[in-house]
Amino acid sequence: MSLAGGANAATVLNNWVFNPSGGGFAGGQTINEYLDVNGNAFIDLTSTGGTSFSFTEHAVFNIVQADSNGRLFPVNFPGGNITATFEGTGTGNFSGNFTFSGGTIRMYQNPVNGQYASTEGFYGANLGNQIAEFTVMAGGGGSVDASGNPVSNGQVTVFASAAAGSLDAGYFFRENGQDLSTESIMAFAFTNANTVSDPDETLVDEVACQFAGFTGVGCNGDAYANVAGEHLFISNNGQFKLNEVPEPGSLALFGIAMLGAGVVVRKRAAKV
């Protein structure tokens, strides 16, 4: 799947191989296009004048299958419990758009099943072995309403990159068996975001109070509540894809292509 025309096109990797237990190419699963991701995020907003704001986001994700194929990693690959954490910063406008300026995605493989959504670590999302680290690139983002909430089932896009050595050996492979740990690679994620109006105590304590370092309501023995324009929880579900690294002169083209791909995904979602 080519996302931009010409010789400098950025290309989504198809039929790559992922082994969630780290056991190498031969024991891995062919990924047609994406890993399924779902999780929750805490967003802390700071008004910067007028309708403008800056934000920090701390999120936790569970990754249990690929291509929505029902082959659950912990079942078909014992010990292949894959989770991720996300830390991002950016700016935006109320009743407008927001964009990321930077951040980090970390993926983990935990040999112990059932710890995601627990009180271990940060909501059970950063346990076991860190197997990948991606740097969030400037760009991406989505749309919010006048209170800073994502538009209904809003599409959020994240672009990221990983330098050679940022992926552990034994997990990610090209279809010819070449281990991607030896390469620089890019990635992008599309997630549908919806406001969580009543997050449970575990989510608040683990993600807002501990992971994000939030010290407001909900972290001092009182009841948590989202506050319009200040802080909120959202739920996310979507896709995580790997991309070829475009040539330096085509990075801008890559960004345009990714935004175009996001429009296509939104149109497809509207037809479902």
Buried (B, 14 or more C-beta within 10 A) or exposed (E): EEBBEEEBBBBBBBEBBBBBBBBBBEBBBEBEBBBBBBBBBBBBBEEEEEEEBBBBBBBBBBBBBBBEEEEBBBEBBEBBBBBBBBBBBBBBBBEEEBBBBEBEBBBBBBBEEEBBBBEBBBBBBBBBEBBBBBBBBEBBBBBBBEBBBBEEEBBBBBBBBBEEEBBBBBBBBBEEEBBBBEBBBBBBBBBBBBBBEEBEEEBBBBBBBBBBEBEBBBBEEEEBBBEEBBBBBBBBBBBBBBBBBBEEEBBEBBBBBBBEBBEEBBEEEEEE
